[in-house]
Amino acid sequence: MLQNELGWFFFVFSKDFRLNSIEAFQTLIFMALAHFFGFYNPKELADYLGINSNNFYSHLKTFSIYGIKTMLMKFMVKQAAENLKEVLEKSPSTISRGGITLSVDNSVIDRFGKMFRCTYSWYSGRWKKVVNGNDLLGVVMTSNKMVFPLHLLFCPKNGRCNTDKPSMLISMLTLLKEEFYKYEIDITQFPITMDSWFASQDLKEKLHSIGFNKIIVAGKGNYVFEIKKLKKKSSVWKKEIELTSGQWGIDVPSCRIKGNSPTFGEVVLFFFKKSTTNVYYLMDFSVNAMRGAEIWHIWKNHNLIEYFWKILKSTFKIKSMRLQGDGIYTGLLVKIFSYLLAVRLKFQREYSKLSIVQIMRKIRRENDLRALLEEHFHLGFPVS
């Protein structure tokens, strides 16, 4: 079973990339597999195997930054497209229950060092303050409670191309549209969710222009809305809006109401209470306003992108991969390969009821890393 899933990576690589770099690619996959055994960077793995870590580092420098970024997207989109094709062949009700949603978010990986690319000062939601590190912007797809990363980019603060996040997001989504068209899938049919940081009239119009018509954005407390001829900040409206429990299709107290904003014009607002004290609200930027049940059904999946960031940081320990310069993307590629391998195993009956952490532990218990190396990999250098 593990052999079949490893074979998928080599099949995709042989179809879309140059075969003269197969040994370097095998190194990437072997390092991804090593995560299941508790080795999260080349130095740890080299020490375990009793070899010089430069053997790994030299292979990791084989691919150009363009090649690494292309590989990263190709494999992520391929995995998501395979899943989507199976889901989209089912009935409309089954597709709806699957909750297919595109979610946008960014996460800061705190680290120090001038040799790491894209290391700047960013505000971290985790630490509630500005920290030094990498800001990773991501677009993921959620389907049946599973998270499939589609596009990931480290945010720069200078350069010749677009460096602001909204412009980066539009470029990412445009590229994703083109990639999914190759699989005859139109991703603009799926709703897209994002945090309040991305809320702007300009971004709303640009998303509409590239075909995304269902957009749900979290609202900020300082936005002003006119509701029923009264103009107040949303932080005040959250205290005054009367929420109703037991509405069809909504499992939290909520209220859907139309408002008018100096920034966004006429917009549908969805207020809801997740706990006994806190009230939040969403803005519906869709071309055709959605019902409250639709808005809530879509937004419930947004927290899964936070789960993805947590897995990437805590389980796959993205911070431990300290490759200088453009190596930051090589390290990200290895982590994503490891995540995709775990996701593919989860689709197998034997692993279907296990979490990603439990899958990794099961693989570690039932396999020997050296034996897997000898059986499935040829790295191009001797291993003791």
C-alpha positions as CSV (number, residue, x, y, z in Angstrom):
1,M,0.0,0.0,0.0
2,L,2.8,2.4,0.9
3,Q,4.6,1.3,-2.2
4,N,1.6,2.2,-4.4
5,E,1.4,5.7,-2.9
6,L,5.1,6.3,-3.3
7,G,4.7,5.2,-6.9
8,W,2.1,7.9,-7.5
9,F,4.8,10.6,-6.9
10,F,7.2,9.0,-9.4
11,F,4.4,8.6,-12.0
12,V,3.5,12.3,-11.8
13,F,7.1,13.3,-11.9
14,S,8.0,11.1,-14.9
15,K,5.0,12.5,-16.8
16,D,5.6,16.3,-16.2
17,F,9.3,16.7,-15.5
18,R,12.8,15.9,-16.7
19,L,13.9,12.4,-15.9
20,N,17.6,13.4,-15.8
21,S,17.0,14.7,-12.3
22,I,15.3,11.5,-11.0
23,E,17.9,10.9,-8.3
24,A,17.4,14.4,-6.9
25,F,13.6,13.8,-6.9
26,Q,14.0,10.5,-5.1
27,T,15.9,12.4,-2.4
28,L,12.9,14.8,-2.0
29,I,10.5,11.9,-1.7
30,F,12.7,9.9,0.7
31,M,13.1,13.0,2.9
32,A,9.3,13.4,2.9
33,L,8.9,9.8,3.9
34,A,11.5,10.2,6.7
35,H,9.1,12.7,8.4
36,F,7.0,9.6,9.3
37,F,10.0,8.3,11.2
38,G,10.8,11.6,13.1
39,F,13.5,13.1,10.8
40,Y,12.5,16.6,9.8
41,N,15.6,18.0,8.0
42,P,18.6,16.7,6.0
43,K,21.0,16.9,9.0
44,E,18.8,14.7,11.2
45,L,18.3,12.1,8.5
46,A,22.0,12.1,7.5
47,D,23.1,11.5,11.1
48,Y,20.7,8.6,11.3
49,L,21.9,7.0,8.1
50,G,25.6,7.7,9.0
51,I,26.4,9.7,5.9
52,N,27.6,13.2,5.1
53,S,24.6,15.6,5.1
54,N,26.2,17.4,2.0
55,N,24.9,14.5,-0.1
56,F,21.4,15.5,0.6
57,Y,22.0,19.3,0.4
58,S,23.7,18.9,-3.0
59,H,20.6,17.1,-4.4
60,L,18.3,19.7,-2.9
61,K,20.0,22.3,-5.0
62,T,19.4,20.5,-8.3
63,F,16.1,22.1,-9.1
64,S,15.7,25.8,-10.0
65,I,13.4,28.0,-8.0
66,Y,11.0,27.9,-11.0
67,G,11.2,24.1,-11.1
68,I,10.5,23.8,-7.4
69,K,7.5,26.2,-7.5
70,T,6.1,24.4,-10.6
71,M,6.5,21.0,-8.9
72,L,4.8,22.3,-5.8
73,M,1.7,23.4,-7.6
74,K,1.6,20.5,-10.0
75,F,1.5,17.9,-7.3
76,M,-1.0,19.8,-5.1
77,V,-3.4,20.5,-8.0
78,K,-3.1,16.9,-9.2
79,Q,-4.1,15.5,-5.8
80,A,-7.0,17.9,-5.5
81,A,-8.2,17.3,-9.0
82,E,-8.3,13.5,-8.5
83,N,-10.4,14.0,-5.4
84,L,-12.7,16.5,-7.1
85,K,-13.4,14.3,-10.1
86,E,-14.6,11.5,-7.8
87,V,-16.8,13.9,-5.8
88,L,-18.3,15.8,-8.9
89,E,-19.4,12.5,-10.4
90,K,-21.9,12.0,-7.5
91,S,-25.4,13.5,-7.0
92,P,-25.9,17.2,-6.4
93,S,-26.9,16.6,-2.8
94,T,-23.8,14.5,-2.1
95,I,-21.7,17.3,-3.7
96,S,-23.4,19.8,-1.4
97,R,-22.8,17.7,1.7
98,G,-19.1,17.5,0.7
99,G,-18.7,21.2,1.4
100,I,-16.2,22.0,-1.4
101,T,-14.8,25.4,-0.6
102,L,-11.7,27.4,-1.4
103,S,-10.2,29.1,1.6
104,V,-7.5,31.8,1.7
105,D,-5.4,32.6,4.7
106,N,-1.8,33.5,5.6
107,S,0.3,32.2,8.5
108,V,3.6,33.5,10.0
109,I,6.5,31.1,10.6
110,D,8.6,32.9,13.2
111,R,12.3,32.5,12.6
112,F,15.5,34.6,12.7
113,G,18.4,34.9,10.3
114,K,19.3,37.1,7.3
115,M,20.2,34.1,5.1
116,F,16.6,32.9,4.9
117,R,14.6,34.3,2.0
118,C,11.4,36.4,2.6
119,T,12.3,36.9,6.3
120,Y,10.8,40.2,7.5
121,S,8.7,41.6,10.4
122,W,5.1,40.4,10.3
123,Y,2.2,40.5,12.6
124,S,1.5,37.1,14.0
125,G,-2.0,36.1,15.1
126,R,-0.5,33.3,17.2
127,W,1.7,35.7,19.3
128,K,-0.6,38.7,18.9
129,K,2.4,40.9,18.1
130,V,5.0,41.6,15.3
131,V,7.6,38.9,15.0
132,N,10.5,38.1,12.6
133,G,9.8,35.3,10.2
134,N,8.2,34.1,6.9
135,D,4.6,35.0,6.0
136,L,3.1,32.1,4.0
137,L,0.0,32.9,1.9
138,G,-2.1,29.9,1.0
139,V,-5.1,28.8,-1.0
140,V,-6.6,25.5,0.1
141,M,-9.6,23.4,-1.0
142,T,-11.7,21.7,1.6
143,S,-13.8,18.7,0.7
144,N,-15.5,16.2,3.1
145,K,-13.4,17.7,6.0
146,M,-10.2,17.0,4.2
147,V,-7.8,19.9,3.3
148,F,-6.0,20.0,0.0
149,P,-3.4,22.7,-0.4
150,L,-3.5,24.3,-3.9
151,H,-1.1,27.1,-4.0
152,L,1.4,28.4,-1.4
153,L,3.7,31.5,-1.7
154,F,6.0,33.2,0.7
155,C,5.2,36.9,0.9
156,P,7.9,39.4,0.0
157,K,8.1,43.0,0.9
158,N,10.1,44.2,-2.1
159,G,10.7,43.0,-5.6
160,R,9.7,43.7,-9.2
161,C,6.4,41.7,-9.2
162,N,3.3,42.1,-7.1
163,T,4.3,42.2,-3.4
164,D,0.9,43.0,-1.8
165,K,-1.2,40.1,-0.7
166,P,-4.4,40.9,-2.6
167,S,-2.4,41.2,-5.9
168,M,-0.6,38.0,-5.1
169,L,-3.9,36.3,-4.4
170,I,-5.4,37.3,-7.7
171,S,-2.3,36.0,-9.5
172,M,-2.5,32.7,-7.6
173,L,-6.2,32.2,-8.3
174,T,-5.7,33.0,-12.0
175,L,-3.0,30.4,-12.3
176,L,-5.0,27.8,-10.4
177,K,-7.9,28.4,-12.8
178,E,-5.6,27.5,-15.7
179,E,-4.2,24.5,-14.0
180,F,-7.6,23.0,-13.1
181,Y,-8.9,23.7,-16.7
182,K,-6.3,21.0,-17.8
183,Y,-8.4,18.5,-15.7
184,E,-11.7,20.0,-17.1
185,I,-12.6,21.5,-13.8
186,D,-13.8,25.0,-13.3
187,I,-12.9,26.1,-9.8
188,T,-14.8,29.3,-10.0
189,Q,-18.0,27.3,-9.4
190,F,-16.8,26.8,-5.8
191,P,-17.3,29.4,-3.0
192,I,-14.2,31.2,-1.6
193,T,-13.7,32.3,2.0
194,M,-11.1,34.6,3.5
195,D,-10.3,36.6,6.7
196,S,-11.0,40.3,7.2
197,W,-7.5,41.2,6.2
198,F,-8.4,40.7,2.6
199,A,-11.6,42.7,2.6
200,S,-11.6,45.5,0.1
201,Q,-13.8,46.7,-2.7
202,D,-11.0,46.4,-5.2
203,L,-10.3,42.8,-4.4
204,K,-14.1,42.0,-4.5
205,E,-14.3,43.4,-8.1
206,K,-11.1,41.6,-9.2
207,L,-12.5,38.3,-7.9
208,H,-15.7,38.9,-9.8
209,S,-13.8,39.7,-12.9
210,I,-11.9,36.4,-12.9
211,G,-15.1,34.4,-12.3
212,F,-15.4,33.9,-8.6
213,N,-19.1,34.8,-7.8
214,K,-19.5,33.3,-4.3
215,I,-17.3,35.1,-1.8
216,I,-17.6,35.2,2.0
217,V,-15.3,37.4,4.1
218,A,-15.0,37.9,7.8
219,G,-15.8,41.4,9.0
220,K,-13.8,43.8,11.1
221,G,-15.1,45.5,14.2
222,N,-14.3,49.0,12.9
223,Y,-16.4,48.8,9.7
224,V,-19.4,51.2,9.6
225,F,-22.7,50.0,8.3
226,E,-26.1,51.6,7.9
227,I,-28.8,49.2,8.9
228,K,-32.5,50.3,9.1
229,K,-31.4,53.9,8.6
230,L,-29.1,53.8,11.5
231,K,-25.3,54.2,11.0
232,K,-23.0,52.5,13.5
233,K,-19.8,50.6,13.8
234,S,-20.1,46.8,13.4
235,S,-18.7,46.4,16.9
236,V,-21.8,48.2,18.1
237,W,-24.1,46.3,15.8
238,K,-22.7,43.0,17.2
239,K,-24.1,43.9,20.6
240,E,-27.4,45.2,19.4
241,I,-28.5,42.8,16.6
242,E,-31.0,40.3,17.8
243,L,-29.9,36.7,17.0
244,T,-32.3,33.9,16.5
245,S,-31.7,30.2,17.3
246,G,-33.0,27.2,15.5
247,Q,-33.1,28.6,12.0
248,W,-33.2,26.0,9.2
249,G,-29.7,24.8,8.3
250,I,-27.9,26.9,10.9
251,D,-26.8,25.4,14.2
252,V,-25.9,28.7,15.9
253,P,-27.9,31.8,16.9
254,S,-27.7,34.1,13.9
255,C,-29.2,36.9,11.9
256,R,-28.9,37.7,8.2
257,I,-29.5,41.3,7.4
258,K,-28.8,43.8,4.6
259,G,-26.6,46.8,5.3
260,N,-25.0,49.6,3.5
261,S,-21.3,50.5,3.8
262,P,-19.3,53.5,2.6
263,T,-16.6,51.1,1.6
264,F,-18.4,48.2,0.1
265,G,-21.8,49.6,-0.8
266,E,-24.9,47.4,-0.3
267,V,-23.9,44.2,1.4
268,V,-25.5,41.2,3.1
269,L,-24.3,40.7,6.7
270,F,-24.5,37.5,8.6
271,F,-24.1,37.8,12.4
272,F,-23.6,34.7,14.5
273,K,-22.6,33.6,18.0
274,K,-20.2,30.8,18.3
275,S,-20.0,30.7,22.1
276,T,-22.0,32.0,25.0
277,T,-20.3,35.5,24.7
278,N,-18.7,36.3,21.4
279,V,-20.6,37.5,18.4
280,Y,-19.0,37.6,14.9
281,Y,-20.2,38.6,11.5
282,L,-19.5,37.8,7.9
283,M,-19.9,39.8,4.7
284,D,-21.4,38.3,1.6
285,F,-19.5,39.7,-1.4
286,S,-21.3,37.3,-3.8
287,V,-22.7,38.5,-7.1
288,N,-26.1,37.1,-6.0
289,A,-26.7,37.3,-2.3
290,M,-26.9,34.0,-0.5
291,R,-29.3,32.7,2.1
292,G,-28.1,32.5,5.7
293,A,-27.9,28.7,5.7
294,E,-25.7,28.8,2.5
295,I,-23.4,31.4,4.1
296,W,-23.0,29.4,7.3
297,H,-22.5,26.0,5.5
298,I,-19.7,27.6,3.5
299,W,-18.0,29.4,6.4
300,K,-18.0,26.3,8.7
301,N,-15.2,24.9,6.5
302,H,-12.9,27.9,6.8
303,N,-11.4,26.9,10.1
304,L,-9.9,23.8,8.3
305,I,-7.2,26.0,6.8
306,E,-6.1,26.8,10.4
307,Y,-5.9,23.0,11.0
308,F,-3.7,22.8,7.9
309,W,-1.3,25.5,9.2
310,K,-1.2,23.7,12.6
311,I,-0.3,20.3,10.9
312,L,2.4,22.0,8.8
313,K,4.0,23.6,11.9
314,S,3.4,21.1,14.7
315,T,3.4,17.7,12.9
316,F,5.7,18.3,9.9
317,K,7.8,21.0,11.7
318,I,8.2,23.4,8.8
319,K,10.4,25.6,11.0
320,S,13.1,22.9,11.3
321,M,13.9,23.0,7.6
322,R,16.5,25.7,7.5
323,L,17.6,25.9,3.8
324,Q,19.2,29.2,2.8
325,G,18.1,31.5,-0.1
326,D,15.7,29.9,-2.5
327,G,15.9,26.7,-0.5
328,I,13.0,28.0,1.5
329,Y,10.7,26.6,-1.3
330,T,12.6,23.3,-1.4
331,G,12.0,22.9,2.3
332,L,8.3,23.7,1.8
333,L,8.1,21.2,-1.1
334,V,9.4,18.4,1.1
335,K,6.9,19.2,3.8
336,I,4.0,19.3,1.3
337,F,5.1,16.0,-0.2
338,S,5.0,14.4,3.3
339,Y,1.5,15.9,3.9
340,L,0.2,14.6,0.5
341,L,1.6,11.2,1.2
342,A,-0.3,11.1,4.5
343,V,-3.5,12.3,2.8
344,R,-3.2,9.7,0.1
345,L,-2.8,7.0,2.7
346,K,-5.8,8.3,4.6
347,F,-8.0,7.5,1.5
348,Q,-7.0,3.8,2.0
349,R,-9.5,1.7,4.0
350,E,-6.8,0.6,6.5
351,Y,-6.0,4.3,7.4
352,S,-9.3,6.0,6.8
353,K,-10.3,6.3,10.4
354,L,-6.9,7.5,11.6
355,S,-5.7,11.0,12.0
356,I,-2.6,12.1,10.1
357,V,-0.5,11.8,13.3
358,Q,-1.9,8.3,13.9
359,I,-1.1,7.3,10.3
360,M,2.5,8.5,10.7
361,R,2.9,6.5,13.9
362,K,1.4,3.4,12.3
363,I,3.8,3.6,9.4
364,R,6.7,4.0,11.8
365,R,5.7,1.0,13.8
366,E,5.2,-1.3,10.9
367,N,8.2,-0.3,8.7
368,D,11.9,0.2,8.8
369,L,13.3,3.3,7.1
370,R,16.5,1.7,6.0
371,A,14.6,-1.2,4.5
372,L,12.3,1.2,2.6
373,L,15.4,3.0,1.4
374,E,17.0,-0.1,0.0
375,E,13.7,-1.4,-1.5
376,H,12.3,1.8,-3.2
377,F,15.0,4.4,-3.6
378,H,18.3,4.9,-5.4
379,L,19.7,8.2,-4.2
380,G,23.0,8.1,-6.2
381,F,25.3,8.0,-3.2
382,P,26.3,5.2,-0.8
383,V,24.4,4.7,2.4
384,S,25.9,2.7,5.3
